């Protein structure tokens, strides 16, 4: 007998979300890692909220929802809340019951400053890596550093003279036509009115200049997991300065460690600074019309060739962060907010890879 195609709502519904999510779903292993990391941040969360007053949306739920936004390439918090409204998998991962109401998308904007003030993104990344079963996967001797451009949420039309000498548009409203041909613009004389922290930067010779930031990552070489990140305004020396800041806490040990990097880091002052920290600079040689700061003392060892091969894996992390997690062009303004999103996306990248790595080592 053929059933009728009638839609009628049930008065009562008993839904067990645990049974609705299959036992081998990839998010199950990730959720266990996330919950353990969030439990370790209990003191940090408590310090961010007043002891009295109306209860807020738990920060644990906000962070789980933000992870889903990165995992599933959801463009905005508004779309994330729409998905959370009807998707049982999302409700299960975040920790919301079937009958519970989801919060308004503006909750993210109101709480982001609080999470930023507590540096929760960096703490969460560290808490994920600090778990005993994850620690066993990490190399403490061999690392790779690199940087990637994050396009700012600002157009070139917003890049105007600092002294206010720019003439107002003749017509066309706020988005009037602009002709930059023959005009000299630099970060010393101009600033973006949309995001003053963004800097005009050119990736290389023949490339177009964009308003952007630089996201920096430090990767351990055993499994290619990101162990530290930071974000800075785009500048010529920013990559090397950030690299030194990220590797310094790991260099305080009796045995030397190695740091792989591309040709952009082949500078004498950078190499000498690494050696003073007892860090072996496995930096690619830049011999284009110049002499390299890396000589035979380093290149003659087989470990140098291994580092040069493995260092390219950091591009996999940057690719995931920019394409899947949506950080190629940021949706935020200011170094602080953009840096929070970049670091949190790095934590999401590690979480995506960890279940398979943990299964391989048993």
Secondary structure, 3 states (H helix, E strand, C coil): CCCCCCCCCCCCCCCCHHHHCCCCCHHHHHHHHHHHHHHHCHHHHHHHCCCCCCCCCCHHHHHHHHHHHHHCCCCCHHHHHHHHHHCHHHHHHHCCCCCCCCCCCHHHHHHHHHHHHCCHHHHHHHHHHCCHHHHCCCCCCEEEEEEEEEECCCCHHHEEECCCCCCCCCCCHHHCCCCCCCCCCCCCCEEECCCCCCEEEECCCCCCEEEEEEEEEEEECCCCCEEEEEEEECCCCHHHHHHHHHHHCCCCCCCCEEEEECHHHCCHHHHHHHHHCCEEEEECCCCCCCCCCCCHHHHCCHHHHHHHHHHHHHHHHHHHHHHCCCCCECCCCCHHHHHHHHHHHHHHHHHHHHHHHHHHHC
